[in-house]
């Protein structure tokens, strides 16, 4: 995995574009709407730079002004970018029928995740009623080292890339069951490679049992995983293994073969 270059080393980098995206990425749940001063504080940009970037994004339609306060907030046009990713990504397109199959055949929440640096990103989530209380929908990104889907995806990488990801991760216990020590994570990745799936119990969120299997798109190098998440209050580890392990591995094998053939 190539080392990231500093901004000052990249003479093709357009600074104004960087600032605009810093402004867009500043809007989140704690910062639903912001004025120039708060945008400047959150992004670290000078107020004049924050003002120009926000105004430009407003003119382009990616920000809108909140009635009454005049503060900026993300517009619906921002969602178009995510939807275009889904429309153009080979994995998202290929996985659709397999997600439907798993939803019919299991009692689990079915998740498609992809690896982005040190994080696992939920690209698709189909949540059961049992899992709604876990607020799974709040977080689109989680550290890869402490999730079953993340471990399943790390198992698809060469050892040197795995160590690079772990070196750049903030390794710490998120839950009492979190495996966060480097040697134990590497051991877990080895087990995942041998058995073809990763398994986690309340390692990143409470009341969660997740079974995950990773795969790679050979045409793009994208690494992804399908995860089946169960509510531990109504399902046991043994039941998850019996119901879904072989099915999930078979589904991912078929999906990987389809991607390899296209």
C-alpha positions as CSV (number, residue, x, y, z in Angstrom):
1,X,0.0,0.0,0.0
2,X,1.6,3.2,-1.1
3,X,2.5,5.8,1.5
4,X,0.2,8.9,1.4
5,X,1.9,12.0,0.1
6,X,1.8,15.3,1.9
7,X,-0.1,18.1,0.2
8,X,3.0,20.1,-0.3
9,X,4.6,17.2,-2.3
10,X,1.8,17.1,-4.8
11,X,2.1,19.9,-7.4
12,X,-1.1,18.8,-9.1
13,X,-3.2,19.3,-6.0
14,X,-5.7,22.1,-6.3
15,X,-5.9,23.8,-2.9
16,X,-9.3,25.4,-3.4
17,X,-10.8,21.9,-4.1
18,X,-9.2,20.5,-1.0
19,X,-10.8,23.3,1.1
20,X,-14.2,22.8,-0.5
21,X,-14.2,19.1,0.4
22,X,-13.0,19.9,3.9
23,X,-16.1,22.1,4.3
24,X,-18.4,19.3,2.9
25,X,-16.9,16.7,5.2
26,X,-17.4,19.0,8.2
27,X,-21.1,18.5,8.2
28,X,-22.2,15.6,10.3
29,X,-24.7,14.7,13.1
30,X,-23.2,17.2,15.6
31,X,-22.9,19.8,12.9
32,X,-26.1,19.6,10.9
33,X,-26.0,23.3,10.0
34,X,-23.2,25.9,10.4
35,X,-22.4,29.5,9.7
36,X,-19.1,30.8,8.4
37,X,-17.5,31.1,11.9
38,X,-18.4,27.6,12.9
39,X,-17.3,26.2,9.6
40,X,-14.0,27.9,10.1
41,X,-13.6,26.5,13.6
42,X,-14.5,23.0,12.6
43,X,-12.4,22.8,9.5
44,X,-9.4,24.9,10.7
45,X,-9.7,27.2,7.6
46,X,-9.5,30.9,7.9
47,X,-12.9,32.5,8.0
48,X,-12.5,34.1,4.5
49,X,-11.5,30.7,3.0
50,X,-14.4,29.0,4.7
51,X,-16.8,31.7,3.4
52,X,-15.6,31.4,-0.2
53,X,-15.7,27.6,-0.1
54,X,-19.2,27.4,1.5
55,X,-20.5,30.1,-0.9
56,X,-19.1,28.2,-3.9
57,X,-20.7,24.9,-2.7
58,X,-24.0,26.7,-2.2
59,X,-23.9,28.1,-5.8
60,X,-23.1,24.6,-7.1
61,X,-26.1,23.2,-5.2
62,X,-24.2,21.0,-2.7
63,X,-25.1,23.2,0.3
64,X,-28.3,25.0,1.0
65,X,-29.3,27.7,3.4
66,X,-31.4,26.8,6.4
67,X,-34.6,28.9,6.5
68,X,-34.6,31.5,9.3
69,X,-31.0,31.2,10.4
70,X,-29.3,31.4,7.0
71,X,-26.8,28.8,8.1
72,X,-25.6,26.2,5.6
73,X,-26.5,22.5,5.5
74,X,-25.9,19.7,3.1
75,X,-28.4,19.5,0.2
76,X,-30.0,16.5,-1.3
77,X,-27.6,16.9,-4.3
78,X,-24.8,15.5,-2.0
79,X,-26.7,12.2,-2.0
80,X,-26.3,12.0,-5.8
81,X,-22.6,11.3,-5.4
82,X,-23.2,8.3,-3.2
83,X,-25.9,7.0,-5.5
84,X,-23.5,7.4,-8.5
85,X,-20.9,5.3,-6.6
86,X,-23.5,2.6,-6.2
87,X,-24.5,2.8,-9.8
88,X,-21.0,2.5,-11.1
89,X,-19.3,0.1,-8.7
90,X,-19.0,-3.5,-10.0
91,X,-19.4,-5.1,-6.5
92,X,-22.5,-3.1,-5.6
93,X,-24.1,-4.2,-8.9
94,X,-23.1,-7.8,-8.6
95,X,-24.0,-8.3,-5.0
96,X,-27.7,-7.3,-5.3
97,X,-29.2,-10.8,-6.0
98,X,-27.1,-12.4,-3.3
99,X,-28.2,-9.8,-0.7
100,X,-31.8,-10.7,-1.6
101,X,-31.1,-14.4,-1.2
102,X,-29.5,-14.0,2.2
103,X,-32.4,-11.8,3.4
104,X,-34.8,-14.6,2.4
105,X,-32.7,-17.5,3.8
106,X,-31.6,-16.0,7.2
107,X,-33.0,-14.0,10.0
108,X,-30.0,-11.6,10.0
109,X,-29.4,-8.1,9.1
110,X,-27.4,-8.3,5.8
111,X,-24.6,-5.8,5.3
112,X,-22.2,-5.1,2.4
113,X,-19.1,-3.3,3.5
114,X,-16.0,-2.2,1.7
115,X,-12.5,-1.4,2.9
116,X,-11.4,2.2,2.8
117,X,-7.9,2.6,4.3
118,X,-8.2,1.6,8.0
119,X,-12.0,1.6,8.1
120,X,-14.8,-0.6,7.0
121,X,-17.6,1.4,5.2
122,X,-21.2,0.2,5.1
123,X,-22.3,0.5,1.5
124,X,-25.6,-1.4,1.9
125,X,-27.5,-2.3,5.1
126,X,-30.7,-4.3,5.4
127,X,-31.5,-4.2,9.1
128,X,-34.0,-6.5,10.9
129,X,-36.4,-5.3,13.5
130,X,-34.2,-6.9,16.3
131,X,-31.2,-4.9,15.3
132,X,-32.9,-1.5,15.0
133,X,-32.3,-0.8,18.7
134,X,-28.6,-1.2,18.2
135,X,-28.5,2.0,16.1
136,X,-26.5,0.3,13.5
137,X,-27.6,3.0,11.0
138,X,-25.9,5.8,12.9
139,X,-22.3,4.9,12.0
140,X,-21.4,4.3,8.4
141,X,-17.7,3.8,9.2
142,X,-16.0,1.6,11.8
143,X,-12.4,0.6,12.4
144,X,-11.5,-2.5,10.4
145,X,-9.5,-4.1,13.1
146,X,-12.4,-4.5,15.5
147,X,-15.2,-5.7,13.3
148,X,-15.9,-9.1,11.8
149,X,-16.4,-7.6,8.4
150,X,-13.1,-5.7,8.7
151,X,-11.2,-8.8,9.7
152,X,-12.8,-10.7,6.8
153,X,-11.6,-7.9,4.4
154,X,-8.1,-7.6,6.0
155,X,-7.7,-11.4,5.5
156,X,-7.9,-10.7,1.7
157,X,-4.8,-8.5,1.8
158,X,-1.2,-9.5,1.7
159,X,0.6,-9.5,5.1
160,X,2.6,-6.3,4.4
161,X,-0.6,-4.4,3.6
162,X,-2.3,-5.8,6.7
163,X,0.5,-4.6,8.9
164,X,0.4,-1.2,7.3
165,X,-3.3,-0.9,8.0
166,X,-2.8,-1.9,11.6
167,X,0.1,0.5,12.0
168,X,-2.1,3.4,10.9
169,X,-5.0,2.3,13.1
170,X,-5.8,3.6,16.5
171,X,-5.8,0.2,18.2
172,X,-7.8,0.3,21.4
173,X,-10.6,-1.6,23.1
174,X,-14.0,-0.4,21.8
175,X,-16.0,-3.0,23.8
176,X,-15.0,-5.6,26.4
177,X,-14.7,-8.2,23.7
178,X,-12.7,-6.1,21.3
179,X,-9.5,-7.8,20.0
180,X,-7.1,-4.9,19.6
181,X,-3.6,-6.2,20.2
182,X,-1.6,-6.5,17.0
183,X,-0.5,-10.1,17.5
184,X,-4.0,-11.3,18.3
185,X,-5.4,-9.4,15.3
186,X,-2.9,-11.1,13.1
187,X,-3.7,-14.5,14.6
188,X,-7.4,-13.8,14.0
189,X,-6.7,-12.9,10.4
190,X,-4.8,-16.2,9.9
191,X,-7.8,-18.1,11.3
192,X,-10.1,-16.3,9.0
193,X,-8.0,-17.2,6.0
194,X,-8.1,-20.8,7.0
195,X,-11.8,-21.1,7.8
196,X,-13.0,-18.7,5.1
197,X,-15.0,-16.5,7.4
198,X,-14.7,-14.1,10.4
199,X,-16.9,-14.2,13.5
200,X,-17.4,-11.6,16.1
201,X,-19.5,-11.3,19.3
202,X,-20.1,-7.8,20.8
203,X,-16.7,-6.6,19.7
204,X,-17.7,-3.3,18.2
205,X,-21.3,-2.8,19.5
206,X,-23.5,-4.3,22.2
207,X,-25.8,-7.3,21.5
208,X,-24.3,-8.0,18.1
209,X,-23.2,-11.3,16.6
210,X,-21.7,-11.0,13.2
211,X,-20.6,-13.6,10.7
212,X,-18.6,-12.2,7.7
213,X,-16.9,-13.4,4.5
214,X,-14.6,-11.2,2.4
215,X,-13.9,-11.2,-1.3
216,X,-12.0,-9.1,-3.9
217,X,-13.0,-7.7,-7.3
218,X,-10.0,-8.8,-9.4
219,X,-10.8,-6.1,-12.0
220,X,-10.6,-3.2,-9.6
221,X,-8.8,-4.5,-6.6
222,X,-11.7,-3.4,-4.4
223,X,-12.0,-5.4,-1.2
224,X,-15.5,-6.1,0.3
225,X,-17.3,-8.3,2.7
226,X,-20.8,-9.5,3.3
227,X,-21.8,-9.6,6.9
228,X,-24.7,-11.2,8.7
229,X,-25.5,-9.6,12.0
230,X,-27.8,-11.1,14.6
231,X,-29.2,-9.8,17.9
232,X,-27.5,-11.8,20.7
233,X,-30.6,-11.5,22.8
234,X,-32.6,-13.8,20.6
235,X,-29.9,-15.8,18.7
236,X,-27.0,-17.9,20.0
237,X,-23.6,-18.3,18.5
238,X,-24.3,-22.0,17.8
239,X,-27.5,-21.0,15.9
240,X,-25.7,-18.5,13.8
241,X,-23.1,-21.1,12.8
242,X,-25.7,-23.7,12.0
243,X,-28.0,-21.4,10.1
244,X,-25.7,-19.3,8.0
245,X,-22.0,-20.2,8.0
246,X,-22.0,-22.6,5.0
247,X,-24.6,-20.6,3.2
248,X,-22.6,-17.3,3.5
249,X,-19.4,-19.0,2.3
250,X,-21.2,-20.5,-0.7
251,X,-22.8,-17.2,-1.6
252,X,-19.5,-15.3,-1.5
253,X,-17.8,-18.0,-3.5
254,X,-20.4,-17.7,-6.2
255,X,-20.2,-13.9,-6.1
256,X,-16.4,-13.9,-6.4
257,X,-16.6,-16.3,-9.3
258,X,-19.0,-14.0,-11.1
259,X,-16.8,-11.0,-10.6
260,X,-13.8,-13.0,-11.9
261,X,-15.7,-13.9,-15.0
262,X,-16.8,-10.4,-15.9
